[in-house]
Amino acid sequence: MKSTNGKGGLVKKLLGVAVLGALFLCLIPMAGAQSEKGISYVALGDSISSGYGLEEGTLSFAQQVAQDNGLELTNLAQDGETATSLLDKLQTDQVSAAVAQADIITITVGGNDLMNALYAYLTDAYNQRNPETPTTQEDMKNAVMGGDMGVLTFALEVGPGFSNSERATQALADFHTHLTQMVLDIRAENPQVQLVVVEQYNPYSYLVKELSKNPIFASSAQSLCAAFGAGVADINNVIAAVAQQQECWVAKVYDAFETAQENPCNASVSVTMKLNLDFHPNAYGHGLIAQQVTELLAQQVIVPPEDAVVEDQPQGDVSNPAAPQRPTPPVQTQDVFQVQQPPATGDTSDLVIWMILVCISGACLVVVTILQNRRKGDKHES
């Protein structure tokens, strides 16, 4: 009997330790495992998101947003991206998977759609005037961006007619269709994602201030700025319309660039009066975009209560008063990106582990109870 009691006592102690260990593991909050998963940020779009034209070591606006707010960035932007090509890209496995897991998505698109239409318009006009020496759209693009004064003079002459041209009308109609479908596809893949479309900006507003100091270039500079301003306004009107219809957010970049304290773009004029018409934002410009996106996200990225009904659309577009608004609880800007996120739809890994541990604990308790009953029975028999 002593030998049996000794073994039983040892078994009881071991099982007791196992039960305590299992219970301890069961008490670990499932949110603890979830909190280790960072907030996923996916950047989609063109060279503005990819950081084209920045010096090595300089962060793009997407990298700044991610770094400053502790987000996990997946940058899928590509130089030259248009609304058409991005819409196609959303159907690929890599991009579709990234979109499905994203908490935040930003989109920069529309600039290349506008510029491609402008180059096509200028090429048509040039070839009509010079049928014996026609040019191509690519050559026209290189000449304009290269600062060819002869081509620039021609472009400024015919440019004002672009906004009412068939090329511009068709480009805007296509952009509206493709951007709308893009948002619908993203929503279908990830209804809860915080989606931000970044406005286009006029890259030559600040340059005009510099060129206007020289009477020789003042008139041309103002014409150049006005021509681009009209096209950008048309693109932004489409973005605003789609945002209102589909209830996504708009980062107000246009005004930020218009009121910039220094040149936010690479466009410049050298001491020899050679023009650089590179319309990409510089480091300062990327900082302005990052600021607009961060301020917008700070108002929108929240976690609904566990018992709340999650809707297929975000809370409303604070940048667009016409969009439906839904009340949101107050959040602290500095803490908004640290708030616990709800588990991703379909993610049951934590629940399965918890259930297994509960079963183990229950089994251990049953075994301990049986052994105790046996010991009591042995004592009665003895």
N, C-alpha and C positions, 0 to 999 in steps of 0.2 A: 504493500500500500504506500509506503514512503516513496518508493521509487516511482510509482505511478503518479503520486501527488506532486513530486518534484518535476516530472516531465509536464504534467498538466499546468503547473504554475508557470513554467518557462514558456509554454505555448501561449498561455493566457497573456503573459507580459508582452510577448512578441506581437500577438494580435492586437493588443491594446495600442502599442506603438504604431502599428500599421493603420489602425483606425484613426488615431490622432493625426497622423501624417496625411491621410486621405482627406479628412475633414478640413485640415488646414489648406490643402490645395483647392478644395471646393470653395473655400471662402475668399480666394483671390478673385477680385473683380474681373469680370470678362473685359471691361473697358480698359483694363491695364494693358492687355495685349493690343487692343485697338489703338491706344494712345501712342504706341510705338510707330504706328503707321503715320507718316507725315501727310500734310495736305498736298494733294497732287495738283500741279499747275501745268497745263499744256498750252504752249504758244503755237498758234497756227498763223499762216500768212506769208507775206512777201519779205523783201530784204530789210524792211524796217524792223521786223521781229528778229531776223537773223543777225542784224548788226552790221550789214554791209557798209563799208566805208569808214568804220571806226579803227582807230589805231590799236595795235596789238596790246592786249592787257586792259583795254577799256570795255566796260560792261554795257551790253545792250539794255534797253529798257526792260525786257523780259528777265534778264539776269538780275537786274537791280531789284525788280519787284520780288523775285524769288529770294534773293539774298537778304534784303531788308526785312522780310516778313517770315522767314523760315519756311519757305515753300519748297517742295520737291519739283524742280522744273524738268519738263520734257519738251525740248524745243524742236518742233517739226517744221519750222518755217523754211522757205526756200526762195532764193533770189529769183526774181522774175515771176513769182506766183501771181496768177489772176484768179478771179472768181470762178472761171470755168475750170481751170486746172485744180484748184483747191476742192471744188465740188467732186471732181473725179477722185482726188486723193482720199477723200473721206470714205470711199468704198474699199480701200485697200485694208488688208488685215492689220498691218502695223498701226495705222492711224485710227482705225475703228476700235482697236483694243485700247489704245491710249485714251481716246475720247470716252469710252465706256467707264474707265476708272478715274477720270478727272473730277476734281472738286471745283476747279476754276479753269476756264478757257478764255484766252484773248485771241482776237482775230484782227489782223491788219491786212486789208485787201481793198482794191479799188483803184489805187494809184496807177498800176500797170495797165488796167483796163482803159483808164482815161488816156494815158500816154500813148498806148498802141493806137487808139482811135485818132489821136491828134497827129501822130506820125503818118498814118494812112491818109488823113485829110490833107496834110501838107504835101505829101507825095502826089496825090491826085491833082492838087492845084498846080504844083510845079510842072508836072508832066503835061498838063493842058497848056501851060504857057510856053514850055520848051519841048515840043514833040520830037525835035531832032536830037536832043540830048537828054533822054529820060533818065530818071534815077530810080532807085529802089527804096523801099521803106527802111531797110537797114542802113543804107547810105544816108538817108535823110536823118535818121536818128543819130548816127555818128557825127554828122555835120553840126546838128543843133547842139548836142551835148559837148562837142569839141570846141564850141565857140566860134565857128566859121561865121565871120561877120557878114559875108554875102548872103549866106543861107538864113542867118538870123534876121537880116533886114527884110528878106522876102517873107519869112515866117511872121514877123511883126506886122507886115503889110496885110497879109491875108488871114492872120490869126483871129481877128475879131469875129469872123464869120463862122468859126468852128462850132460855137455853142448852138447855133441853129442849123447846123449841117446834118445830113442824113447819117454820117458816120457817128456823130455825137449822140444823136437820138437813138440809134440802134444800140450803141455801146451802153447807154444808160438803161435802156429797156432790158438788155441781156443781164446787166449787173443786178438789177432789181430781181429778176427771175432767179438768178443763180444764188444770190445772197439769201433770198427767202428760202429756197430749197436747202441751202446749206444749214441754216438755223433749224429747219424742220428735221433734217437728218440727224443733227447733233442731239436735238431734243428726244428723238425717237430712240437713240442709242443711250442717252443719259438724261432723263427728265429733270433730275435734281441739280444739274451742273449750273454754276454761276457763269453766265456767258456775257462777255464784254466785247463789243465791236469798237475799235479805235477809229475816231474820225480822221479824215485826211486834213492836211494843212497846206497853206500856200508857202512854198519853199523860197519865194523871192520877195516877200514883204520887207524883210530886213535889208536885203540887197538893194532894193529900190532907194532906201534911205541913204545909202552910200553913193549910189550912182547919181542920185538927184542933186548932189553937191556939184556935179560937173554938168554945165549947160548942154554940152555935146550929147551926153547920154541920158539926160533927164527924161525927155519925151519917150525914147525907146524903152527905158526902164519901166516907166509907168504903164506903157502899153503891154509890156511883158507881164508885169504883175497883175494887171487887170484881166488879161487873157487867161492866166492860170487861176486867178481868183474865181472867175466865172465857172470854170470847169470843176474846180474843187467844191464850190457851192452846190453844184448839181449832184456831185457824188455824195456829199454829206446830206443832201435832201433825201436821197434814196436810202442812205443808212438810217436816217431818222424815221422814215416811213416804215421800213422793215422792223426797226426796233419797236415802234408803236404797235404794229400789227402782231408781232411775235413775242412781245414783252421780254426783250433782252436789254442789257445796259449799253450806254454809249459813253465812252471816255471823251470828254470835250477837249480835244487837243488843238483844234483850230484857234480858239481864242487865246489859249496859252502861248501859241507861237506868235500870234499877232501882237501880244503885249510883252514879248520876251525882252529882257534887259540887254541881251547880246544876241549875236547871230546864232540861231539854233540849227542851222543847216550848213552843209559843205559849200553851197553856192557862195561865190566870192568874186572879187575883182582884184587883180594883182596891181603892183605899182606901175607896171607897163600897160595897164588898162586892158589886160587880157581877161576875158570872162570865163569863169568856171561855173557852169550851170548844173552841177551835181545837186540834185534835189534831196539827197538823203540827209537825215538829221545827223549832227555831230554829237559829241559827248554831252554837251549842254542840252541839246534837243532831246536826246534819249532820257536825260534826267527829268525834263518837263513831262514827257509821256509817262514815265514811271510814276511821277507824282500824281498825275491825273488818275491813272489806273488804281494806284494804292488808295487814294482818297475815296474812290468809288467803291472799291471792294470793302473798305472799312465800314461802309454804311450797309452793305448787303450780305456779307458772309456771316451768317448766323446759324445756330443749331436749333432746330425746332424741338419742343418738348417731346418726350417719348410717347405721350398719348395724343400728339397732334396728328392730324391727317395731312400727309405729305401730298402736295398738289403737283401737277405736272409742269407748272410754271413758277418762276421766281416771284418775289414779293411785289414787284412793280418797279418801274423805271423812274428813279428820282431825278434823272436828267431829262425826263420827258413827262411833263405833267399830264399829258393826255392818256398815258398808259395807266391801266387799273392799279390802284394802290392797295396793299394789304398791310395791316398793322404788324409791326415787329417790336419785339422787346428791346429795351435799351441795351447797348453793348459799349464796352470801352474800346476805343480805337487801338490802344497799345496792346490789348489782350485778344483782339478779335481773331488773330490767326493761331492762337494757342488753345482755342475752345475745342472741347472734345467733339469729334465728328461721329455721327451715327455709323453703324456698320454698313458696309456696302450691300446693296440688294443681292440676295442669294448667297451671302457669305455666312455659312453655318458652322465653320470650323471650330470656333470657340464654344458654341453650344454643344457640339458633339463631345468635345473633351470634357466639358462640365458634366454631361450626362453619364459618361463613362466613369468619372470619378465618384459620382453619386452612387452608381451601381456597385462599385468596389467597396465603398464605405458601408453600404447596406449589407453586402455579402459578409463583410468582416463582422458586423454586428450580429448577424444571424449565427455565424460560427461560434462567436464568443458566448452567445446565449445558450446554444446547444451544449457546449462544453461545461458551462456552469450548471446546467440542469443534470448533466451526467455525473458531475462531481457530487451534487446533492444526493442523487440516487445511490451512488457508491457509498456515501456516508451512512445513509439509512440502512443499506444492506449489511454494512459492517456493524 
